Amino acid sequence: MSDRIRFGHPKGRNGAALRLAKHARGWLRAILALCALTMLVACERDAEQTLRTKLDHWFYLGETVYFQSRSRCTGAMIRLESAYLRPTIAVQTNYDRAKETLRANGVAAIRKADMTPTELTDAMLMSGNGDFGKQALAAGALAASCFNGTEMGALLFDALHTPGATLVYDTQSSGLMVVDPGLSSLFYVAGDVW
């Protein structure tokens, strides 16, 4: 048998093989286009509306001032209608209670009038209640690139150093939230390691 016929030359008996190969190339292009689209969608860690829906369970949300989500981090600043948290989350003033709440509910909030969120994190790390502090610290560090070089990054830094600001951590999203009562704003940062 000649090579022409065996490899499906269009003038040979196996023209069907060539048509099948063309059909397969069309499917391959469609699959590659779908993969490329999936990669683009996967570049966002969080969708803004999905995040707002989650946060609205705990906070009285206003307008979104800033939102950026990449494959490894999400950063958001949202104005609040009230700096108070919804009744669905109790704000603790005691490290042990905050740690217990985090273990039991997967989310915890802590605030002390005379301490900044940074001081709270440091104190929790030093007190032996390191889980909450370590997770909050890691979330902030991993998400830094979503705020770096922006005005929001400077505002987040200020919020982390504001006495009486509320610190919230959610284990499900690995999200750190800071409520700045002076700005009546919520900062959300979350990041992944992979």
Buried (B, 14 or more C-beta within 10 A) or exposed (E): EEEEEEEBBEEBEBEEBBEEEEEEEEEEEEEEEEEEEEEEEEEBBBEBEEBBEBBEEBBBBBEBBBBBBBEBBBBBBBBBEEBEBEEEBEBBEEBEBBBBBBEEEEBBBBBBEEBBBBBBBBBBBEEEBBBBBBBBBBBBEBBBBBBEEBEBBEBBEBBBEBBBBBBBBBBEBBBBBBBBBEBBBBBBBBBBEE
